[in-house]
Amino acid sequence: MTADGGNEVFPLARILLVEDDPGDVAYTLDEFAEHRLRNPVTVLGNGRDALHFLARRAPYQDAQTPDILLLDLNLPIVDGRVVLDQVMADPALAKLVVVVLTGSAVEERMLRDFGIPSAYFFRKPVDFAQLAGLIRSVEQFSIVVGRDRPPAGEQPDPA
């Protein structure tokens, strides 16, 4: 709530998904669509492009800095661990919420050892409810789910 008693409106969280597996990308985007997520999502397929995007280097110089980074660790060209190290070392990205996407228990242990709270890494494929809960827990962002059409398999409410 705002000081005058109104409802405070947070901007939509901009999401950057860095994932090289087309199946995982498709699944994640399908989950977002099924849950009618309206937040803007940018998809990149390798670590070099992610670093260029985050640094706003060509061809991404006009890109808006994301609020949430969904980062696969096993990426081509530049490994996701290198991206994670550079993001964590860059003061300009201090407010970026990083969610690491992992495919194995070994990677999860490595993330725990690295000091990443377990709320910030997900086993692939991305679980929408887990991600939505994380986004909602970060107070300065909002996640907007459209109400204009029912989920797959449901009929519209006759009103």
C-alpha positions in Angstrom: 0.0 0.0 0.0 1.1 3.5 -0.7 1.3 6.2 2.0 -2.1 7.7 0.8 -3.8 4.3 1.3 -3.7 3.3 -2.4 -2.3 0.1 -3.7 1.3 0.3 -4.7 2.0 -0.9 -8.2 5.3 -2.7 -8.9 6.7 -3.0 -12.4 6.5 -6.3 -14.2 9.7 -8.2 -13.6 11.6 -8.6 -16.8 12.9 -12.2 -17.2 16.0 -13.4 -19.0 16.1 -17.1 -19.7 19.5 -18.4 -20.7 19.1 -22.0 -21.8 20.7 -23.9 -24.7 18.3 -26.9 -24.8 15.4 -26.1 -27.1 13.3 -28.7 -25.3 13.8 -27.0 -21.9 13.2 -23.6 -23.5 9.9 -24.8 -25.1 8.8 -26.4 -21.8 9.5 -23.3 -19.8 7.8 -21.0 -22.3 4.8 -23.4 -22.5 4.5 -23.3 -18.6 4.6 -19.5 -18.7 1.9 -19.5 -21.5 -0.2 -22.1 -19.7 -0.2 -20.0 -16.6 -0.8 -16.9 -18.7 2.4 -15.1 -17.5 2.5 -11.6 -18.9 6.0 -10.7 -17.8 8.4 -10.0 -20.7 10.7 -12.9 -21.3 13.9 -12.8 -23.4 15.6 -16.1 -24.3 19.3 -16.5 -25.1 21.0 -19.8 -25.9 24.6 -19.3 -24.7 26.7 -17.7 -22.0 28.5 -15.2 -24.3 25.2 -13.8 -25.5 24.0 -13.6 -21.9 27.1 -11.6 -20.8 26.7 -9.3 -23.8 23.0 -8.8 -23.0 23.7 -8.0 -19.4 26.5 -5.6 -20.2 24.4 -4.1 -23.0 27.1 -4.8 -25.6 26.2 -5.1 -29.3 23.8 -6.3 -30.5 22.0 -5.8 -27.2 23.0 -2.2 -26.5 19.3 -1.2 -26.4 18.2 -4.1 -24.2 16.6 -3.4 -20.8 18.4 -4.9 -17.9 16.4 -7.9 -16.7 15.1 -8.2 -13.1 15.3 -12.0 -13.0 17.9 -14.2 -14.7 17.0 -17.9 -15.2 20.5 -19.4 -15.8 21.4 -22.8 -17.0 24.8 -23.8 -15.8 25.8 -26.0 -18.7 26.0 -23.5 -21.6 27.9 -23.5 -24.9 30.6 -20.8 -25.7 30.8 -19.4 -22.2 29.8 -21.7 -19.4 27.0 -20.7 -17.0 29.3 -20.8 -14.0 31.4 -18.1 -15.7 28.2 -16.1 -16.3 27.2 -16.6 -12.6 30.7 -15.5 -11.4 30.6 -12.4 -13.5 27.1 -11.4 -12.5 27.9 -11.9 -8.8 31.1 -9.7 -9.2 29.3 -6.9 -11.1 28.0 -4.1 -8.8 25.7 -2.9 -11.6 23.9 -6.3 -11.4 23.6 -6.4 -7.6 19.8 -6.2 -7.7 19.4 -8.9 -10.4 17.7 -12.0 -9.0 19.5 -15.0 -10.3 17.8 -18.4 -10.4 20.2 -21.2 -11.4 18.7 -24.0 -13.4 20.3 -27.3 -12.6 19.9 -30.8 -14.0 21.7 -32.8 -11.3 22.2 -33.3 -7.6 25.9 -32.8 -8.1 25.3 -29.3 -9.4 22.9 -28.6 -6.5 25.6 -29.5 -4.1 28.1 -27.3 -5.9 25.6 -24.4 -5.7 25.1 -25.0 -1.9 28.9 -25.0 -1.5 29.1 -21.8 -3.5 26.7 -20.2 -0.9 23.6 -20.0 -3.2 20.4 -20.4 -1.1 18.4 -23.3 -2.2 15.4 -21.1 -3.0 17.5 -19.7 -5.9 18.2 -22.9 -7.8 15.7 -25.2 -9.4 16.0 -28.6 -10.8 15.0 -28.6 -14.5 12.4 -28.5 -15.9 11.3 -25.2 -14.4 8.4 -25.5 -12.0 6.1 -22.5 -12.5 4.7 -22.5 -9.0 8.2 -22.5 -7.5 9.3 -19.7 -9.8 6.2 -17.6 -9.2 6.7 -18.0 -5.4 10.2 -16.8 -5.7 9.2 -13.8 -7.9 6.5 -12.8 -5.5 8.9 -13.0 -2.5 11.1 -10.3 -4.1 9.0 -7.3 -3.1 10.0 -4.8 -5.8 8.7 -7.0 -8.6 5.4 -8.4 -9.7 4.3 -11.3 -11.7 1.2 -10.8 -13.7 -1.0 -13.7 -14.8 -3.6 -12.9 -17.4 -7.2 -13.7 -16.6 -8.5 -13.3 -20.2 -8.6 -17.0 -21.0 -9.0 -20.2 -19.0 -6.1 -22.7 -18.6 -6.0 -25.5 -21.1 -8.8 -28.0 -20.5 -11.0 -25.6 -18.6 -14.1 -23.9 -20.0 -14.7 -20.2 -19.6 -17.0 -19.2 -16.7 -20.4 -18.3 -18.2 -21.1 -14.9 -16.6 
